[in-house]
Amino acid sequence: MRSVRNFFARPADEQRAFSKESWCDSCGEADLGIASPVEFEKDGKVYVEGKCPRCGTRVITEILEIDCDDKS
């Protein structure tokens, strides 16, 4: 089941990074960005979905939550 999350509740720098670091299968290029981003969680994973600003194809990017404070 897919549950919607609030992408815009994230800090602005995270929004920019997650929106920029994407891959468009149609254009075959990375980091074109994501237009109209929507964040959701499915099966314990978090994704950002939107459209490629160049061609309009649906783009989905998984967000990997990394704990930078973990010293182990």
Contacts in CASP RR format, 6 or more apart in sequence:
PFRMAT RR
TARGET T0000
AUTHOR 0000-0000-0000
METHOD contacts of the structure
MODEL  1
MRSVRNFFARPADEQRAFSKESWCDSCGEADLGIASPVEFEKDGKVYVEG
KCPRCGTRVITEILEIDCDDKS
1 42 0 8 1.000
2 40 0 8 1.000
2 41 0 8 1.000
2 42 0 8 1.000
3 40 0 8 1.000
3 41 0 8 1.000
3 42 0 8 1.000
4 38 0 8 1.000
4 39 0 8 1.000
4 40 0 8 1.000
5 39 0 8 1.000
5 40 0 8 1.000
5 41 0 8 1.000
5 46 0 8 1.000
6 39 0 8 1.000
7 15 0 8 1.000
7 18 0 8 1.000
7 37 0 8 1.000
7 38 0 8 1.000
7 39 0 8 1.000
7 48 0 8 1.000
8 15 0 8 1.000
10 18 0 8 1.000
10 39 0 8 1.000
15 37 0 8 1.000
18 34 0 8 1.000
18 37 0 8 1.000
18 48 0 8 1.000
18 61 0 8 1.000
18 63 0 8 1.000
19 33 0 8 1.000
19 34 0 8 1.000
19 37 0 8 1.000
19 48 0 8 1.000
20 31 0 8 1.000
20 33 0 8 1.000
21 30 0 8 1.000
21 31 0 8 1.000
21 33 0 8 1.000
21 61 0 8 1.000
22 30 0 8 1.000
22 31 0 8 1.000
22 32 0 8 1.000
22 33 0 8 1.000
22 34 0 8 1.000
22 48 0 8 1.000
22 52 0 8 1.000
22 59 0 8 1.000
22 61 0 8 1.000
23 29 0 8 1.000
23 30 0 8 1.000
23 59 0 8 1.000
23 61 0 8 1.000
24 32 0 8 1.000
24 52 0 8 1.000
24 54 0 8 1.000
24 55 0 8 1.000
24 57 0 8 1.000
24 59 0 8 1.000
25 57 0 8 1.000
25 59 0 8 1.000
26 52 0 8 1.000
26 55 0 8 1.000
26 56 0 8 1.000
26 57 0 8 1.000
27 52 0 8 1.000
27 54 0 8 1.000
27 55 0 8 1.000
27 57 0 8 1.000
29 54 0 8 1.000
32 52 0 8 1.000
32 53 0 8 1.000
32 54 0 8 1.000
33 52 0 8 1.000
33 53 0 8 1.000
33 59 0 8 1.000
34 48 0 8 1.000
34 49 0 8 1.000
34 50 0 8 1.000
34 51 0 8 1.000
34 52 0 8 1.000
34 53 0 8 1.000
34 59 0 8 1.000
34 61 0 8 1.000
35 50 0 8 1.000
35 51 0 8 1.000
35 52 0 8 1.000
35 53 0 8 1.000
35 56 0 8 1.000
36 50 0 8 1.000
36 51 0 8 1.000
37 48 0 8 1.000
37 49 0 8 1.000
37 50 0 8 1.000
38 48 0 8 1.000
38 49 0 8 1.000
38 50 0 8 1.000
39 46 0 8 1.000
39 47 0 8 1.000
39 48 0 8 1.000
39 49 0 8 1.000
39 63 0 8 1.000
40 46 0 8 1.000
40 47 0 8 1.000
40 49 0 8 1.000
41 47 0 8 1.000
45 62 0 8 1.000
46 62 0 8 1.000
46 63 0 8 1.000
46 65 0 8 1.000
47 60 0 8 1.000
47 61 0 8 1.000
47 62 0 8 1.000
47 63 0 8 1.000
48 60 0 8 1.000
48 61 0 8 1.000
48 63 0 8 1.000
49 58 0 8 1.000
49 59 0 8 1.000
49 60 0 8 1.000
49 61 0 8 1.000
50 58 0 8 1.000
50 59 0 8 1.000
50 60 0 8 1.000
51 57 0 8 1.000
51 58 0 8 1.000
51 59 0 8 1.000
52 58 0 8 1.000
52 59 0 8 1.000
END
